[in-house]
């Protein structure tokens, strides 16, 4: 048998991946490679960090404090793992719970990245896998969820003119329209922005 053919077949062997889940809050195939996943909730036990290939950082979409706490979780990881060399051999993904959206896409991108890393000698490839939305879109959706009123939601001051309200609305509409934004929660955020604009314009002459 041709040695190159044999090598390719050997490279298709299954990957066993260890993933840890951090935060306050099905086994399948990726590109014809069988993925067997062990997912550990940290439960306060640092030894779960050992030999991990992936980390799922989870935050509560309704609790800003849990999102802000992600940095401290990363800081703990660096301390427990001992060196940045180990950190460079792990794929990280941040996801929000309680949204019910984008779950399949997130895990597909996550495990594709881990597969790429394993095939690259344990190092993350230079080209990262995109989940299809930007940090600005995710941050805007979170801000809208936490808005105290319609003014705050559109990012304008109370007493703003019709022109200012419409300008703010157009900016958010372009950023969050469901036809162009796949970020979890974008549809609800877009509807909230539409309702906020309608409510404000009713009271502005």
PyMOL commands that place a pseudoatom at each C-alpha (Angstrom):
pseudoatom trace, name=CA, resn=UNK, resi=1, chain=A, elem=C, hetatm=0, pos=[0.000, 0.000, 0.000]
pseudoatom trace, name=CA, resn=UNK, resi=2, chain=A, elem=C, hetatm=0, pos=[1.207, 3.500, -0.815]
pseudoatom trace, name=CA, resn=UNK, resi=3, chain=A, elem=C, hetatm=0, pos=[2.722, 5.037, 2.339]
pseudoatom trace, name=CA, resn=UNK, resi=4, chain=A, elem=C, hetatm=0, pos=[0.926, 8.362, 1.801]
pseudoatom trace, name=CA, resn=UNK, resi=5, chain=A, elem=C, hetatm=0, pos=[-2.446, 6.610, 1.583]
pseudoatom trace, name=CA, resn=UNK, resi=6, chain=A, elem=C, hetatm=0, pos=[-1.673, 4.673, 4.753]
pseudoatom trace, name=CA, resn=UNK, resi=7, chain=A, elem=C, hetatm=0, pos=[-0.664, 7.897, 6.532]
pseudoatom trace, name=CA, resn=UNK, resi=8, chain=A, elem=C, hetatm=0, pos=[-3.893, 9.638, 5.528]
pseudoatom trace, name=CA, resn=UNK, resi=9, chain=A, elem=C, hetatm=0, pos=[-5.930, 6.737, 6.889]
pseudoatom trace, name=CA, resn=UNK, resi=10, chain=A, elem=C, hetatm=0, pos=[-4.050, 6.824, 10.146]
pseudoatom trace, name=CA, resn=UNK, resi=11, chain=A, elem=C, hetatm=0, pos=[-4.699, 10.564, 10.406]
pseudoatom trace, name=CA, resn=UNK, resi=12, chain=A, elem=C, hetatm=0, pos=[-8.453, 9.873, 10.307]
pseudoatom trace, name=CA, resn=UNK, resi=13, chain=A, elem=C, hetatm=0, pos=[-8.368, 8.055, 13.640]
pseudoatom trace, name=CA, resn=UNK, resi=14, chain=A, elem=C, hetatm=0, pos=[-10.763, 9.325, 16.295]
pseudoatom trace, name=CA, resn=UNK, resi=15, chain=A, elem=C, hetatm=0, pos=[-9.805, 12.201, 18.579]
pseudoatom trace, name=CA, resn=UNK, resi=16, chain=A, elem=C, hetatm=0, pos=[-10.497, 12.110, 22.299]
pseudoatom trace, name=CA, resn=UNK, resi=17, chain=A, elem=C, hetatm=0, pos=[-10.950, 15.650, 23.570]
pseudoatom trace, name=CA, resn=UNK, resi=18, chain=A, elem=C, hetatm=0, pos=[-11.195, 16.968, 27.121]
pseudoatom trace, name=CA, resn=UNK, resi=19, chain=A, elem=C, hetatm=0, pos=[-13.201, 20.158, 27.592]
pseudoatom trace, name=CA, resn=UNK, resi=20, chain=A, elem=C, hetatm=0, pos=[-13.767, 22.049, 30.823]
pseudoatom trace, name=CA, resn=UNK, resi=21, chain=A, elem=C, hetatm=0, pos=[-16.721, 24.332, 31.473]
pseudoatom trace, name=CA, resn=UNK, resi=22, chain=A, elem=C, hetatm=0, pos=[-16.113, 27.547, 33.405]
pseudoatom trace, name=CA, resn=UNK, resi=23, chain=A, elem=C, hetatm=0, pos=[-18.461, 30.303, 34.450]
pseudoatom trace, name=CA, resn=UNK, resi=24, chain=A, elem=C, hetatm=0, pos=[-21.154, 31.481, 36.849]
pseudoatom trace, name=CA, resn=UNK, resi=25, chain=A, elem=C, hetatm=0, pos=[-23.701, 30.187, 35.176]
pseudoatom trace, name=CA, resn=UNK, resi=26, chain=A, elem=C, hetatm=0, pos=[-23.475, 14.647, 21.449]
pseudoatom trace, name=CA, resn=UNK, resi=27, chain=A, elem=C, hetatm=0, pos=[-20.614, 12.980, 20.315]
pseudoatom trace, name=CA, resn=UNK, resi=28, chain=A, elem=C, hetatm=0, pos=[-20.333, 13.242, 16.513]
pseudoatom trace, name=CA, resn=UNK, resi=29, chain=A, elem=C, hetatm=0, pos=[-18.012, 13.868, 13.579]
pseudoatom trace, name=CA, resn=UNK, resi=30, chain=A, elem=C, hetatm=0, pos=[-16.118, 16.934, 12.405]
pseudoatom trace, name=CA, resn=UNK, resi=31, chain=A, elem=C, hetatm=0, pos=[-14.821, 16.749, 8.827]
pseudoatom trace, name=CA, resn=UNK, resi=32, chain=A, elem=C, hetatm=0, pos=[-15.080, 12.921, 8.829]
pseudoatom trace, name=CA, resn=UNK, resi=33, chain=A, elem=C, hetatm=0, pos=[-13.227, 12.619, 12.135]
pseudoatom trace, name=CA, resn=UNK, resi=34, chain=A, elem=C, hetatm=0, pos=[-14.993, 11.037, 15.057]
pseudoatom trace, name=CA, resn=UNK, resi=35, chain=A, elem=C, hetatm=0, pos=[-14.908, 13.296, 18.106]
pseudoatom trace, name=CA, resn=UNK, resi=36, chain=A, elem=C, hetatm=0, pos=[-15.268, 11.826, 21.589]
pseudoatom trace, name=CA, resn=UNK, resi=37, chain=A, elem=C, hetatm=0, pos=[-15.689, 14.557, 24.168]
pseudoatom trace, name=CA, resn=UNK, resi=38, chain=A, elem=C, hetatm=0, pos=[-15.331, 14.556, 27.939]
pseudoatom trace, name=CA, resn=UNK, resi=39, chain=A, elem=C, hetatm=0, pos=[-16.812, 17.730, 29.432]
pseudoatom trace, name=CA, resn=UNK, resi=40, chain=A, elem=C, hetatm=0, pos=[-16.021, 18.555, 33.056]
pseudoatom trace, name=CA, resn=UNK, resi=41, chain=A, elem=C, hetatm=0, pos=[-17.714, 21.189, 35.190]
pseudoatom trace, name=CA, resn=UNK, resi=42, chain=A, elem=C, hetatm=0, pos=[-14.867, 22.650, 37.257]
pseudoatom trace, name=CA, resn=UNK, resi=43, chain=A, elem=C, hetatm=0, pos=[-16.759, 22.331, 40.559]
pseudoatom trace, name=CA, resn=UNK, resi=44, chain=A, elem=C, hetatm=0, pos=[-13.879, 24.100, 42.289]
pseudoatom trace, name=CA, resn=UNK, resi=45, chain=A, elem=C, hetatm=0, pos=[-11.315, 21.392, 41.571]
pseudoatom trace, name=CA, resn=UNK, resi=46, chain=A, elem=C, hetatm=0, pos=[-8.163, 22.768, 39.838]
pseudoatom trace, name=CA, resn=UNK, resi=47, chain=A, elem=C, hetatm=0, pos=[-6.937, 19.311, 38.776]
pseudoatom trace, name=CA, resn=UNK, resi=48, chain=A, elem=C, hetatm=0, pos=[-9.559, 19.331, 36.018]
pseudoatom trace, name=CA, resn=UNK, resi=49, chain=A, elem=C, hetatm=0, pos=[-7.346, 21.828, 34.167]
pseudoatom trace, name=CA, resn=UNK, resi=50, chain=A, elem=C, hetatm=0, pos=[-4.803, 19.104, 33.406]
pseudoatom trace, name=CA, resn=UNK, resi=51, chain=A, elem=C, hetatm=0, pos=[-4.571, 17.918, 29.772]
pseudoatom trace, name=CA, resn=UNK, resi=52, chain=A, elem=C, hetatm=0, pos=[-7.492, 20.038, 28.543]
pseudoatom trace, name=CA, resn=UNK, resi=53, chain=A, elem=C, hetatm=0, pos=[-7.818, 20.861, 24.842]
pseudoatom trace, name=CA, resn=UNK, resi=54, chain=A, elem=C, hetatm=0, pos=[-10.805, 23.189, 25.077]
pseudoatom trace, name=CA, resn=UNK, resi=55, chain=A, elem=C, hetatm=0, pos=[-12.492, 25.605, 27.468]
pseudoatom trace, name=CA, resn=UNK, resi=56, chain=A, elem=C, hetatm=0, pos=[-16.120, 26.741, 27.375]
pseudoatom trace, name=CA, resn=UNK, resi=57, chain=A, elem=C, hetatm=0, pos=[-16.511, 30.045, 29.245]
pseudoatom trace, name=CA, resn=UNK, resi=58, chain=A, elem=C, hetatm=0, pos=[-20.179, 30.494, 30.145]
pseudoatom trace, name=CA, resn=UNK, resi=59, chain=A, elem=C, hetatm=0, pos=[-21.952, 33.619, 31.354]
pseudoatom trace, name=CA, resn=UNK, resi=60, chain=A, elem=C, hetatm=0, pos=[-25.542, 34.522, 32.190]
pseudoatom trace, name=CA, resn=UNK, resi=61, chain=A, elem=C, hetatm=0, pos=[-27.078, 36.825, 29.557]
pseudoatom trace, name=CA, resn=UNK, resi=62, chain=A, elem=C, hetatm=0, pos=[-29.195, 38.472, 32.241]
pseudoatom trace, name=CA, resn=UNK, resi=63, chain=A, elem=C, hetatm=0, pos=[-26.359, 39.144, 34.673]
pseudoatom trace, name=CA, resn=UNK, resi=64, chain=A, elem=C, hetatm=0, pos=[-23.646, 41.628, 33.716]
pseudoatom trace, name=CA, resn=UNK, resi=65, chain=A, elem=C, hetatm=0, pos=[-21.506, 40.556, 36.682]
pseudoatom trace, name=CA, resn=UNK, resi=66, chain=A, elem=C, hetatm=0, pos=[-21.159, 37.020, 35.311]
pseudoatom trace, name=CA, resn=UNK, resi=67, chain=A, elem=C, hetatm=0, pos=[-19.837, 38.401, 32.003]
pseudoatom trace, name=CA, resn=UNK, resi=68, chain=A, elem=C, hetatm=0, pos=[-17.378, 40.680, 33.795]
pseudoatom trace, name=CA, resn=UNK, resi=69, chain=A, elem=C, hetatm=0, pos=[-16.185, 37.666, 35.812]
pseudoatom trace, name=CA, resn=UNK, resi=70, chain=A, elem=C, hetatm=0, pos=[-14.846, 35.916, 32.690]
pseudoatom trace, name=CA, resn=UNK, resi=71, chain=A, elem=C, hetatm=0, pos=[-11.521, 37.740, 33.028]
pseudoatom trace, name=CA, resn=UNK, resi=72, chain=A, elem=C, hetatm=0, pos=[-11.069, 36.371, 36.533]
pseudoatom trace, name=CA, resn=UNK, resi=73, chain=A, elem=C, hetatm=0, pos=[-11.757, 32.841, 35.290]
pseudoatom trace, name=CA, resn=UNK, resi=74, chain=A, elem=C, hetatm=0, pos=[-9.060, 33.274, 32.651]
pseudoatom trace, name=CA, resn=UNK, resi=75, chain=A, elem=C, hetatm=0, pos=[-6.714, 34.625, 35.304]
pseudoatom trace, name=CA, resn=UNK, resi=76, chain=A, elem=C, hetatm=0, pos=[-7.320, 31.549, 37.439]
pseudoatom trace, name=CA, resn=UNK, resi=77, chain=A, elem=C, hetatm=0, pos=[-6.581, 29.319, 34.454]
pseudoatom trace, name=CA, resn=UNK, resi=78, chain=A, elem=C, hetatm=0, pos=[-3.239, 31.014, 33.831]
pseudoatom trace, name=CA, resn=UNK, resi=79, chain=A, elem=C, hetatm=0, pos=[-2.319, 30.587, 37.477]
pseudoatom trace, name=CA, resn=UNK, resi=80, chain=A, elem=C, hetatm=0, pos=[-3.326, 26.918, 37.686]
pseudoatom trace, name=CA, resn=UNK, resi=81, chain=A, elem=C, hetatm=0, pos=[-1.814, 25.885, 34.348]
pseudoatom trace, name=CA, resn=UNK, resi=82, chain=A, elem=C, hetatm=0, pos=[1.503, 27.510, 35.115]
pseudoatom trace, name=CA, resn=UNK, resi=83, chain=A, elem=C, hetatm=0, pos=[2.585, 28.848, 31.730]
pseudoatom trace, name=CA, resn=UNK, resi=84, chain=A, elem=C, hetatm=0, pos=[1.354, 30.579, 28.588]
pseudoatom trace, name=CA, resn=UNK, resi=85, chain=A, elem=C, hetatm=0, pos=[2.674, 27.621, 26.588]
pseudoatom trace, name=CA, resn=UNK, resi=86, chain=A, elem=C, hetatm=0, pos=[-0.196, 25.565, 27.969]
pseudoatom trace, name=CA, resn=UNK, resi=87, chain=A, elem=C, hetatm=0, pos=[-2.678, 28.361, 27.268]
pseudoatom trace, name=CA, resn=UNK, resi=88, chain=A, elem=C, hetatm=0, pos=[-1.583, 28.427, 23.632]
pseudoatom trace, name=CA, resn=UNK, resi=89, chain=A, elem=C, hetatm=0, pos=[-2.507, 24.744, 23.335]
pseudoatom trace, name=CA, resn=UNK, resi=90, chain=A, elem=C, hetatm=0, pos=[-6.145, 25.288, 24.271]
pseudoatom trace, name=CA, resn=UNK, resi=91, chain=A, elem=C, hetatm=0, pos=[-9.133, 26.459, 22.232]
pseudoatom trace, name=CA, resn=UNK, resi=92, chain=A, elem=C, hetatm=0, pos=[-11.427, 28.889, 24.058]
pseudoatom trace, name=CA, resn=UNK, resi=93, chain=A, elem=C, hetatm=0, pos=[-15.048, 29.731, 23.327]
pseudoatom trace, name=CA, resn=UNK, resi=94, chain=A, elem=C, hetatm=0, pos=[-17.333, 32.170, 25.145]
pseudoatom trace, name=CA, resn=UNK, resi=95, chain=A, elem=C, hetatm=0, pos=[-21.047, 31.446, 25.135]
pseudoatom trace, name=CA, resn=UNK, resi=96, chain=A, elem=C, hetatm=0, pos=[-24.132, 32.841, 26.828]
pseudoatom trace, name=CA, resn=UNK, resi=97, chain=A, elem=C, hetatm=0, pos=[-26.657, 30.596, 28.516]
pseudoatom trace, name=CA, resn=UNK, resi=98, chain=A, elem=C, hetatm=0, pos=[-30.438, 31.144, 28.608]
pseudoatom trace, name=CA, resn=UNK, resi=99, chain=A, elem=C, hetatm=0, pos=[-30.515, 32.420, 25.007]
pseudoatom trace, name=CA, resn=UNK, resi=100, chain=A, elem=C, hetatm=0, pos=[-31.257, 29.112, 23.266]
pseudoatom trace, name=CA, resn=UNK, resi=101, chain=A, elem=C, hetatm=0, pos=[-29.669, 30.332, 20.036]
pseudoatom trace, name=CA, resn=UNK, resi=102, chain=A, elem=C, hetatm=0, pos=[-26.490, 29.550, 18.131]
pseudoatom trace, name=CA, resn=UNK, resi=103, chain=A, elem=C, hetatm=0, pos=[-25.690, 26.436, 20.171]
pseudoatom trace, name=CA, resn=UNK, resi=104, chain=A, elem=C, hetatm=0, pos=[-25.070, 24.061, 17.262]
pseudoatom trace, name=CA, resn=UNK, resi=105, chain=A, elem=C, hetatm=0, pos=[-23.026, 26.686, 15.403]
pseudoatom trace, name=CA, resn=UNK, resi=106, chain=A, elem=C, hetatm=0, pos=[-20.930, 27.397, 18.487]
pseudoatom trace, name=CA, resn=UNK, resi=107, chain=A, elem=C, hetatm=0, pos=[-20.051, 23.753, 19.122]
pseudoatom trace, name=CA, resn=UNK, resi=108, chain=A, elem=C, hetatm=0, pos=[-19.370, 23.109, 15.429]
pseudoatom trace, name=CA, resn=UNK, resi=109, chain=A, elem=C, hetatm=0, pos=[-16.898, 26.013, 15.341]
pseudoatom trace, name=CA, resn=UNK, resi=110, chain=A, elem=C, hetatm=0, pos=[-15.437, 24.975, 18.703]
pseudoatom trace, name=CA, resn=UNK, resi=111, chain=A, elem=C, hetatm=0, pos=[-14.750, 21.359, 17.783]
pseudoatom trace, name=CA, resn=UNK, resi=112, chain=A, elem=C, hetatm=0, pos=[-13.524, 22.331, 14.307]
pseudoatom trace, name=CA, resn=UNK, resi=113, chain=A, elem=C, hetatm=0, pos=[-10.933, 24.551, 16.001]
pseudoatom trace, name=CA, resn=UNK, resi=114, chain=A, elem=C, hetatm=0, pos=[-9.891, 21.742, 18.348]
pseudoatom trace, name=CA, resn=UNK, resi=115, chain=A, elem=C, hetatm=0, pos=[-9.572, 19.342, 15.405]
pseudoatom trace, name=CA, resn=UNK, resi=116, chain=A, elem=C, hetatm=0, pos=[-7.398, 21.882, 13.583]
pseudoatom trace, name=CA, resn=UNK, resi=117, chain=A, elem=C, hetatm=0, pos=[-5.242, 22.263, 16.685]
pseudoatom trace, name=CA, resn=UNK, resi=118, chain=A, elem=C, hetatm=0, pos=[-4.766, 18.508, 17.086]
pseudoatom trace, name=CA, resn=UNK, resi=119, chain=A, elem=C, hetatm=0, pos=[-3.832, 18.198, 13.420]
pseudoatom trace, name=CA, resn=UNK, resi=120, chain=A, elem=C, hetatm=0, pos=[-1.389, 21.086, 13.839]
pseudoatom trace, name=CA, resn=UNK, resi=121, chain=A, elem=C, hetatm=0, pos=[0.738, 19.374, 16.464]
pseudoatom trace, name=CA, resn=UNK, resi=122, chain=A, elem=C, hetatm=0, pos=[-1.165, 20.722, 19.455]
pseudoatom trace, name=CA, resn=UNK, resi=123, chain=A, elem=C, hetatm=0, pos=[-0.855, 24.373, 18.455]
pseudoatom trace, name=CA, resn=UNK, resi=124, chain=A, elem=C, hetatm=0, pos=[-3.715, 26.654, 17.531]
pseudoatom trace, name=CA, resn=UNK, resi=125, chain=A, elem=C, hetatm=0, pos=[-3.682, 27.457, 13.785]
pseudoatom trace, name=CA, resn=UNK, resi=126, chain=A, elem=C, hetatm=0, pos=[-3.083, 31.088, 12.884]
pseudoatom trace, name=CA, resn=UNK, resi=127, chain=A, elem=C, hetatm=0, pos=[-6.472, 31.380, 11.185]
pseudoatom trace, name=CA, resn=UNK, resi=128, chain=A, elem=C, hetatm=0, pos=[-9.218, 31.288, 13.793]
pseudoatom trace, name=CA, resn=UNK, resi=129, chain=A, elem=C, hetatm=0, pos=[-12.678, 29.910, 13.110]
pseudoatom trace, name=CA, resn=UNK, resi=130, chain=A, elem=C, hetatm=0, pos=[-15.298, 32.633, 12.894]
pseudoatom trace, name=CA, resn=UNK, resi=131, chain=A, elem=C, hetatm=0, pos=[-18.679, 32.224, 14.566]
pseudoatom trace, name=CA, resn=UNK, resi=132, chain=A, elem=C, hetatm=0, pos=[-20.214, 34.708, 12.150]
pseudoatom trace, name=CA, resn=UNK, resi=133, chain=A, elem=C, hetatm=0, pos=[-20.741, 37.767, 14.351]
pseudoatom trace, name=CA, resn=UNK, resi=134, chain=A, elem=C, hetatm=0, pos=[-18.631, 40.505, 15.866]
pseudoatom trace, name=CA, resn=UNK, resi=135, chain=A, elem=C, hetatm=0, pos=[-17.835, 41.513, 19.428]
pseudoatom trace, name=CA, resn=UNK, resi=136, chain=A, elem=C, hetatm=0, pos=[-19.610, 44.817, 18.751]
pseudoatom trace, name=CA, resn=UNK, resi=137, chain=A, elem=C, hetatm=0, pos=[-22.812, 42.964, 17.888]
pseudoatom trace, name=CA, resn=UNK, resi=138, chain=A, elem=C, hetatm=0, pos=[-22.592, 40.748, 20.983]
pseudoatom trace, name=CA, resn=UNK, resi=139, chain=A, elem=C, hetatm=0, pos=[-21.843, 43.736, 23.242]
pseudoatom trace, name=CA, resn=UNK, resi=140, chain=A, elem=C, hetatm=0, pos=[-24.731, 45.730, 21.750]
pseudoatom trace, name=CA, resn=UNK, resi=141, chain=A, elem=C, hetatm=0, pos=[-27.190, 42.882, 22.307]
pseudoatom trace, name=CA, resn=UNK, resi=142, chain=A, elem=C, hetatm=0, pos=[-26.089, 42.597, 25.926]
pseudoatom trace, name=CA, resn=UNK, resi=143, chain=A, elem=C, hetatm=0, pos=[-26.395, 46.371, 26.414]
pseudoatom trace, name=CA, resn=UNK, resi=144, chain=A, elem=C, hetatm=0, pos=[-29.918, 46.373, 24.981]
pseudoatom trace, name=CA, resn=UNK, resi=145, chain=A, elem=C, hetatm=0, pos=[-30.963, 43.548, 27.304]
pseudoatom trace, name=CA, resn=UNK, resi=146, chain=A, elem=C, hetatm=0, pos=[-29.723, 45.532, 30.285]
pseudoatom trace, name=CA, resn=UNK, resi=147, chain=A, elem=C, hetatm=0, pos=[-31.194, 48.886, 29.215]
pseudoatom trace, name=CA, resn=UNK, resi=148, chain=A, elem=C, hetatm=0, pos=[-33.307, 50.671, 31.809]
pseudoatom trace, name=CA, resn=UNK, resi=149, chain=A, elem=C, hetatm=0, pos=[-35.619, 52.438, 29.329]
pseudoatom trace, name=CA, resn=UNK, resi=150, chain=A, elem=C, hetatm=0, pos=[-36.166, 53.228, 25.635]
pseudoatom trace, name=CA, resn=UNK, resi=151, chain=A, elem=C, hetatm=0, pos=[-33.773, 56.185, 25.703]
pseudoatom trace, name=CA, resn=UNK, resi=152, chain=A, elem=C, hetatm=0, pos=[-31.037, 54.033, 27.129]
pseudoatom trace, name=CA, resn=UNK, resi=153, chain=A, elem=C, hetatm=0, pos=[-31.779, 51.252, 24.660]
pseudoatom trace, name=CA, resn=UNK, resi=154, chain=A, elem=C, hetatm=0, pos=[-31.231, 53.528, 21.661]
pseudoatom trace, name=CA, resn=UNK, resi=155, chain=A, elem=C, hetatm=0, pos=[-28.247, 55.188, 23.291]
pseudoatom trace, name=CA, resn=UNK, resi=156, chain=A, elem=C, hetatm=0, pos=[-29.714, 58.699, 23.248]
pseudoatom trace, name=CA, resn=UNK, resi=157, chain=A, elem=C, hetatm=0, pos=[-30.325, 61.167, 26.058]
pseudoatom trace, name=CA, resn=UNK, resi=158, chain=A, elem=C, hetatm=0, pos=[-33.858, 61.924, 27.287]
pseudoatom trace, name=CA, resn=UNK, resi=159, chain=A, elem=C, hetatm=0, pos=[-35.255, 64.822, 25.275]
pseudoatom trace, name=CA, resn=UNK, resi=160, chain=A, elem=C, hetatm=0, pos=[-33.426, 63.855, 22.071]
pseudoatom trace, name=CA, resn=UNK, resi=161, chain=A, elem=C, hetatm=0, pos=[-34.944, 65.071, 18.797]
pseudoatom trace, name=CA, resn=UNK, resi=162, chain=A, elem=C, hetatm=0, pos=[-36.723, 62.899, 16.228]
pseudoatom trace, name=CA, resn=UNK, resi=163, chain=A, elem=C, hetatm=0, pos=[-33.661, 63.119, 14.016]
pseudoatom trace, name=CA, resn=UNK, resi=164, chain=A, elem=C, hetatm=0, pos=[-31.382, 61.905, 16.812]
pseudoatom trace, name=CA, resn=UNK, resi=165, chain=A, elem=C, hetatm=0, pos=[-33.715, 59.024, 17.653]
pseudoatom trace, name=CA, resn=UNK, resi=166, chain=A, elem=C, hetatm=0, pos=[-33.975, 57.964, 14.013]
pseudoatom trace, name=CA, resn=UNK, resi=167, chain=A, elem=C, hetatm=0, pos=[-30.213, 58.213, 13.525]
pseudoatom trace, name=CA, resn=UNK, resi=168, chain=A, elem=C, hetatm=0, pos=[-29.558, 56.025, 16.566]
pseudoatom trace, name=CA, resn=UNK, resi=169, chain=A, elem=C, hetatm=0, pos=[-32.200, 53.560, 15.406]
pseudoatom trace, name=CA, resn=UNK, resi=170, chain=A, elem=C, hetatm=0, pos=[-30.728, 53.261, 11.902]
pseudoatom trace, name=CA, resn=UNK, resi=171, chain=A, elem=C, hetatm=0, pos=[-27.282, 52.554, 13.314]
pseudoatom trace, name=CA, resn=UNK, resi=172, chain=A, elem=C, hetatm=0, pos=[-28.610, 49.770, 15.532]
pseudoatom trace, name=CA, resn=UNK, resi=173, chain=A, elem=C, hetatm=0, pos=[-30.852, 48.384, 12.790]
pseudoatom trace, name=CA, resn=UNK, resi=174, chain=A, elem=C, hetatm=0, pos=[-27.900, 47.971, 10.433]
pseudoatom trace, name=CA, resn=UNK, resi=175, chain=A, elem=C, hetatm=0, pos=[-25.896, 46.274, 13.179]
pseudoatom trace, name=CA, resn=UNK, resi=176, chain=A, elem=C, hetatm=0, pos=[-28.599, 43.920, 14.458]
pseudoatom trace, name=CA, resn=UNK, resi=177, chain=A, elem=C, hetatm=0, pos=[-31.008, 43.155, 11.614]
pseudoatom trace, name=CA, resn=UNK, resi=178, chain=A, elem=C, hetatm=0, pos=[-31.680, 39.382, 11.769]
pseudoatom trace, name=CA, resn=UNK, resi=179, chain=A, elem=C, hetatm=0, pos=[-31.020, 39.029, 8.032]
pseudoatom trace, name=CA, resn=UNK, resi=180, chain=A, elem=C, hetatm=0, pos=[-27.426, 40.184, 8.577]
pseudoatom trace, name=CA, resn=UNK, resi=181, chain=A, elem=C, hetatm=0, pos=[-26.671, 39.308, 12.207]
pseudoatom trace, name=CA, resn=UNK, resi=182, chain=A, elem=C, hetatm=0, pos=[-26.483, 35.738, 13.519]
pseudoatom trace, name=CA, resn=UNK, resi=183, chain=A, elem=C, hetatm=0, pos=[-25.427, 36.609, 17.063]
pseudoatom trace, name=CA, resn=UNK, resi=184, chain=A, elem=C, hetatm=0, pos=[-27.556, 34.891, 19.733]
pseudoatom trace, name=CA, resn=UNK, resi=185, chain=A, elem=C, hetatm=0, pos=[-30.396, 37.185, 20.774]
pseudoatom trace, name=CA, resn=UNK, resi=186, chain=A, elem=C, hetatm=0, pos=[-30.150, 39.457, 17.722]
pseudoatom trace, name=CA, resn=UNK, resi=187, chain=A, elem=C, hetatm=0, pos=[-33.782, 38.970, 16.699]
pseudoatom trace, name=CA, resn=UNK, resi=188, chain=A, elem=C, hetatm=0, pos=[-35.152, 39.889, 20.125]
pseudoatom trace, name=CA, resn=UNK, resi=189, chain=A, elem=C, hetatm=0, pos=[-32.738, 42.819, 20.386]
pseudoatom trace, name=CA, resn=UNK, resi=190, chain=A, elem=C, hetatm=0, pos=[-33.818, 44.122, 16.972]
pseudoatom trace, name=CA, resn=UNK, resi=191, chain=A, elem=C, hetatm=0, pos=[-37.506, 43.900, 17.935]
pseudoatom trace, name=CA, resn=UNK, resi=192, chain=A, elem=C, hetatm=0, pos=[-36.777, 45.731, 21.186]
pseudoatom trace, name=CA, resn=UNK, resi=193, chain=A, elem=C, hetatm=0, pos=[-35.015, 48.517, 19.278]
pseudoatom trace, name=CA, resn=UNK, resi=194, chain=A, elem=C, hetatm=0, pos=[-37.965, 48.860, 16.866]
pseudoatom trace, name=CA, resn=UNK, resi=195, chain=A, elem=C, hetatm=0, pos=[-40.410, 49.074, 19.784]
pseudoatom trace, name=CA, resn=UNK, resi=196, chain=A, elem=C, hetatm=0, pos=[-38.210, 51.601, 21.602]
pseudoatom trace, name=CA, resn=UNK, resi=197, chain=A, elem=C, hetatm=0, pos=[-38.080, 53.863, 18.541]
pseudoatom trace, name=CA, resn=UNK, resi=198, chain=A, elem=C, hetatm=0, pos=[-41.857, 53.638, 18.056]
pseudoatom trace, name=CA, resn=UNK, resi=199, chain=A, elem=C, hetatm=0, pos=[-42.482, 54.449, 21.715]
pseudoatom trace, name=CA, resn=UNK, resi=200, chain=A, elem=C, hetatm=0, pos=[-40.173, 57.469, 21.726]
pseudoatom trace, name=CA, resn=UNK, resi=201, chain=A, elem=C, hetatm=0, pos=[-41.433, 58.952, 18.460]
pseudoatom trace, name=CA, resn=UNK, resi=202, chain=A, elem=C, hetatm=0, pos=[-45.013, 58.889, 19.751]
pseudoatom trace, name=CA, resn=UNK, resi=203, chain=A, elem=C, hetatm=0, pos=[-44.037, 61.405, 22.412]
pseudoatom trace, name=CA, resn=UNK, resi=204, chain=A, elem=C, hetatm=0, pos=[-41.794, 63.639, 20.292]
pseudoatom trace, name=CA, resn=UNK, resi=205, chain=A, elem=C, hetatm=0, pos=[-43.344, 66.434, 18.267]
for i in range(1, 205): cmd.bond("trace and resi %d" % i, "trace and resi %d" % (i + 1))
show_as sticks, trace
zoom trace
